[in-house]
Amino acid sequence: MSEAEVRKEINSLTAGEQTKLLKIASYYAWKGRISFEEPDELVQEAIYRVLAGMREWPRDLEKLRFLAGVIKSIAGDRKRAMRQALEWTEEREVGEARRGLMDYEGKEARGIRAEIDVKLIMRHFDDDPIAKKILMGMAEGKRGEELEQASGLSPTEYQSKLKKIRRRIEKLKT
C-alpha cells in the first residue's frame, strides 16, 4: 500500500478495533514478558513502524490481522533481545566466577568449579528435557544402565542421545 493508503487505514481504526489491538498487545506483552509497561506502547510502536515504512502492508491483508502480526513480531523481537542479553550477562558472570576460582586449589574449589560448569552446560540443554535428565543423573554420579533406565529410552535411543549430548558439549568448548 502507498503511504497515503496506510495513513487512511490507520486513521480509520474504530474504537472497537483499537480495543481489540490493545487486547492483542496485552496478550503478547504478557506472554513474552517484554519490557513494554503498557500495551498501548506496543500498539504505538507497531503503528509507528507501519507509518515509517518499516513494515510493508500487503493490500490483501485486513488491517487488524496485519497490525496484530506487527505487534506479535515486535513482542517476539523484544523477547529474543531480552533473552540474549540475559544469557550473555549470566554466562559472563558465571565465567567470571569460575575464573576467580582458578587461583584456588583443593577439593572445595574444584567442587565449586564443577558445579558452575554443570550449570553452564545445563542451560544449553533447556530445549531437550531427556538430555537434561541424563546430565542431571551424571552429575548425581549415576552411570551406564542406571542412567539408561532413568531416561526411559531404549538402548539405541539412549546411545544416540549420549552422542547428541557429547556433540553439543564439544560445540560449547569451541
NORPEHU-V111211 format. One line per field, one symbol per residue. burial: b if it has 16 or more other ideal C-beta (glycine too) atoms within 10 Angstrom, else e. A space follows every 10 residues. Layout:
burial=???
//
This chain:
burial=eeeeebeebe eebeeeeeee bbebbbebbe ebebebeebe ebbebbbeeb eeeebebeee eebeebbbeb bbebbeebbe eeeeeeeeee eeeeeeebee beeeeeeeee eebeeeeeee beebbeeeeb bbbbbebeee eeeeeebbee bebeeeebee bbeebeeeee eeee
//
